[in-house]
Amino acid sequence: MDYYSAFPFYMGYQGYGQWAQPGIVQEDRILEDLEYLQQMYPTYARKYQGAVSSVVDKMDYEGSFIYDQYPDKLTMQRMVESVMAVIRTNEESVGELPQDPQAVAGSSMTDNTLTERAPWHEKEPWIRELVTVLMYNDILTRRRKSHKRNRYYQF
């Protein structure tokens, strides 16, 4: 069998049609994909992403610890604590509804409403984990953008 006539030569090598080299993706494309996927975050992730971005914006300057090769874990945890403080004040300013177990059990509310009505001490651990992941992701994205800007000036 003549394998060269079965399909064109360029179709046998994955990646040459779309990218310059197989397995290598342009950084611009990765960042575009990341921004698109962030738009599809679940409700709570989108809700807390703004608070995370505002705190990371304050730490985004030249020479910041977020651009260190190995950022300090304690400092990162303090950033998470500051985001948690912002989220808690935002939720307290909205106001909490009274917690009546019979009213909640007998009503036909959605799970999202029940989660919003949960007391802070019940939902604080998973919010902290979500905020930590969102913050690390935001810092990673900023580091990639910074690396892309500075790679032309390195000697």
MODELLER restraints for C-alpha pairs under 7 A, 6 or more apart:
rsr = mdl.restraints
at = mdl.atoms
rsr.add(forms.Gaussian(group=physical.xy_distance, feature=features.Distance(at['CA:14:A'], at['CA:22:A']), mean=5.99, stdev=0.5))
rsr.add(forms.Gaussian(group=physical.xy_distance, feature=features.Distance(at['CA:15:A'], at['CA:21:A']), mean=6.06, stdev=0.5))
rsr.add(forms.Gaussian(group=physical.xy_distance, feature=features.Distance(at['CA:15:A'], at['CA:22:A']), mean=4.33, stdev=0.5))
rsr.add(forms.Gaussian(group=physical.xy_distance, feature=features.Distance(at['CA:15:A'], at['CA:23:A']), mean=6.77, stdev=0.5))
rsr.add(forms.Gaussian(group=physical.xy_distance, feature=features.Distance(at['CA:16:A'], at['CA:22:A']), mean=6.32, stdev=0.5))
rsr.add(forms.Gaussian(group=physical.xy_distance, feature=features.Distance(at['CA:19:A'], at['CA:25:A']), mean=6.60, stdev=0.5))
rsr.add(forms.Gaussian(group=physical.xy_distance, feature=features.Distance(at['CA:48:A'], at['CA:131:A']), mean=6.94, stdev=0.5))
rsr.add(forms.Gaussian(group=physical.xy_distance, feature=features.Distance(at['CA:49:A'], at['CA:134:A']), mean=6.73, stdev=0.5))
rsr.add(forms.Gaussian(group=physical.xy_distance, feature=features.Distance(at['CA:51:A'], at['CA:83:A']), mean=6.20, stdev=0.5))
rsr.add(forms.Gaussian(group=physical.xy_distance, feature=features.Distance(at['CA:51:A'], at['CA:86:A']), mean=6.90, stdev=0.5))
rsr.add(forms.Gaussian(group=physical.xy_distance, feature=features.Distance(at['CA:52:A'], at['CA:83:A']), mean=6.01, stdev=0.5))
rsr.add(forms.Gaussian(group=physical.xy_distance, feature=features.Distance(at['CA:52:A'], at['CA:131:A']), mean=6.96, stdev=0.5))
rsr.add(forms.Gaussian(group=physical.xy_distance, feature=features.Distance(at['CA:52:A'], at['CA:135:A']), mean=5.84, stdev=0.5))
rsr.add(forms.Gaussian(group=physical.xy_distance, feature=features.Distance(at['CA:55:A'], at['CA:83:A']), mean=6.59, stdev=0.5))
rsr.add(forms.Gaussian(group=physical.xy_distance, feature=features.Distance(at['CA:65:A'], at['CA:71:A']), mean=5.93, stdev=0.5))
rsr.add(forms.Gaussian(group=physical.xy_distance, feature=features.Distance(at['CA:66:A'], at['CA:139:A']), mean=6.72, stdev=0.5))
rsr.add(forms.Gaussian(group=physical.xy_distance, feature=features.Distance(at['CA:67:A'], at['CA:143:A']), mean=6.19, stdev=0.5))
rsr.add(forms.Gaussian(group=physical.xy_distance, feature=features.Distance(at['CA:80:A'], at['CA:131:A']), mean=6.77, stdev=0.5))
rsr.add(forms.Gaussian(group=physical.xy_distance, feature=features.Distance(at['CA:80:A'], at['CA:132:A']), mean=6.09, stdev=0.5))
rsr.add(forms.Gaussian(group=physical.xy_distance, feature=features.Distance(at['CA:84:A'], at['CA:128:A']), mean=6.83, stdev=0.5))
rsr.add(forms.Gaussian(group=physical.xy_distance, feature=features.Distance(at['CA:96:A'], at['CA:117:A']), mean=6.93, stdev=0.5))
rsr.add(forms.Gaussian(group=physical.xy_distance, feature=features.Distance(at['CA:97:A'], at['CA:117:A']), mean=6.47, stdev=0.5))
